[in-house]
Amino acid sequence: MLNNLIFVNTVRFLLLVLVQVLLLNQINLFGYVNPYLYLLFIIIYPFTGNKSLLIFLSFLLGLFVDFFSDSGGIHAAACVSIAFIRPFILKYSFGISYEYNTIKISSEDYMKQFIYVGSMVFIHHFILFALEIFNINHFVLFLNSILFSSIFSIVLILSTITLFSRK
């Protein structure tokens, strides 16, 4: 069972990095909309998994995306940040079922899924674009990038979760 879980997470990691760098990084709608599907790895990482390993894998995930995007470490910083605060967001989104480890994202109702995915994506995008833009003169660009990229990423991630759920 453990070997199967390691294999599934390894394939998921590699597949999400490849889809992000080869396909989704080429999309840039209206100058500030860029979808980030690779966050799905952090979002659906097993809840009972090692949290230190998740932070390390999140760093590697962000580092690979940074390497292929030539973005200087901003994806790694944003990924590590959301991996670190993930338990708090899970507790906020799912409440008591998170404490008893009875969560399965695809079987939860859509409002809880939206709150969880939306919080993770919004925090990631806030950190990412704050590090990327880092200029008060471009505040409107900063807000537009966060808002529209978050909406596009949330729709893409929730659609992927729904599409690949085992119902």
C-alpha positions in Angstrom: 0.0 0.0 0.0 2.8 2.4 0.9 4.7 1.7 -2.3 1.5 2.3 -4.3 1.0 5.7 -2.6 4.6 6.7 -3.3 4.3 5.7 -6.9 1.0 7.6 -7.3 2.4 10.8 -5.7 5.6 10.6 -7.8 3.6 10.3 -11.0 1.3 13.0 -9.9 4.2 15.3 -9.1 6.0 14.7 -12.4 2.8 15.0 -14.5 1.7 18.3 -12.8 5.2 19.8 -13.3 5.2 18.8 -17.0 1.6 20.0 -17.7 2.5 23.3 -15.9 5.8 24.1 -17.7 4.9 22.7 -21.1 1.3 23.7 -21.5 -0.1 26.1 -18.9 2.9 28.5 -18.6 2.3 29.3 -22.3 -1.1 30.6 -21.5 -1.2 34.3 -20.6 -4.7 35.8 -21.1 -5.0 39.6 -21.1 -1.5 40.0 -19.8 -2.2 38.9 -16.2 -4.1 35.6 -16.3 -1.9 32.5 -15.9 -3.4 29.3 -14.5 -1.4 27.3 -12.0 -2.5 23.7 -11.9 0.6 22.4 -10.1 -0.9 23.5 -6.8 -3.1 20.5 -7.1 -0.2 18.4 -5.7 -0.1 20.3 -2.5 -3.9 20.5 -2.2 -4.6 16.8 -2.6 -1.4 15.5 -0.8 -2.6 12.8 1.7 -3.8 14.4 4.9 -2.2 11.7 7.0 1.1 12.1 5.2 4.3 13.4 6.6 4.0 17.2 6.9 7.8 17.8 6.7 7.9 15.7 3.5 5.1 17.8 2.1 7.0 21.0 2.8 10.1 19.5 1.1 8.2 18.3 -1.9 6.5 21.6 -2.2 9.8 23.3 -2.3 11.0 20.9 -5.0 7.7 21.4 -6.9 8.1 25.2 -6.8 11.8 24.9 -7.6 11.1 22.8 -10.8 8.5 25.3 -11.9 10.9 28.2 -11.2 13.7 26.4 -13.1 11.6 26.0 -16.2 9.9 29.4 -15.9 13.1 31.3 -15.1 11.3 33.0 -12.2 14.0 33.1 -9.5 12.5 31.2 -6.7 9.1 32.9 -6.3 7.1 29.7 -6.9 9.2 27.8 -4.4 8.6 30.4 -1.8 4.8 30.5 -2.4 4.6 26.7 -2.4 6.5 26.3 0.8 4.3 28.9 2.4 1.0 27.2 1.5 2.4 23.8 2.5 3.3 25.2 5.9 -0.2 26.7 6.5 -2.1 23.9 4.9 -3.1 22.3 8.3 -4.7 25.5 9.5 -6.6 25.9 6.2 -7.8 22.3 6.4 -9.0 22.8 9.9 -10.8 26.0 8.9 -12.4 24.5 5.8 -13.4 21.0 7.0 -13.6 21.5 10.8 -14.0 18.4 12.9 -13.7 16.0 10.1 -10.1 17.1 9.5 -9.2 16.4 13.2 -10.5 12.8 12.8 -8.8 12.3 9.4 -12.1 11.4 7.7 -11.7 13.9 4.8 -11.8 12.9 1.1 -11.8 16.1 -0.9 -13.7 14.6 -3.9 -16.5 13.4 -1.6 -16.9 16.6 0.4 -19.6 19.1 -0.6 -18.7 21.8 -3.2 -18.7 24.7 -0.7 -16.1 23.1 1.5 -14.0 22.2 -1.5 -14.3 25.8 -2.8 -13.3 27.3 0.6 -10.3 25.0 0.8 -9.1 25.3 -2.7 -9.9 29.0 -2.9 -8.0 29.8 0.3 -4.9 27.8 -0.8 -4.9 29.3 -4.3 -5.5 32.9 -3.1 -2.7 32.7 -0.5 -0.4 31.2 -3.0 -1.2 33.8 -5.6 -0.9 36.7 -3.1 2.6 35.5 -2.1 3.6 34.7 -5.7 2.5 38.0 -7.2 3.8 40.1 -4.2 7.2 38.6 -4.8 7.0 39.0 -8.6 5.6 42.5 -8.9 7.0 44.0 -5.7 6.2 47.6 -6.7 3.5 49.8 -5.2 3.3 51.6 -8.6 1.8 48.5 -10.1 -0.8 47.9 -7.4 -3.7 47.5 -9.9 -1.7 44.9 -11.9 -1.0 43.1 -8.6 -4.7 43.0 -7.7 -5.8 42.0 -11.2 -3.2 39.3 -11.4 -4.3 37.8 -8.0 -8.0 38.1 -8.8 -8.1 36.7 -12.3 -5.4 34.1 -12.0 -7.0 32.9 -8.8 -10.4 32.5 -10.4 -8.9 30.7 -13.4 -6.8 28.4 -11.2 -9.6 27.6 -8.8 -11.9 26.7 -11.7 -9.2 24.5 -13.3 -8.3 22.8 -10.0 -11.9 22.1 -9.0 -12.6 20.8 -12.5 -9.6 18.5 -12.3 -10.7 17.2 -8.9 -14.2 16.6 -10.1 -13.0 15.0 -13.4 -10.6 12.6 -11.7 -12.7 11.7 -8.6 -13.7 8.1 -8.2 -17.4 8.4 -8.0 
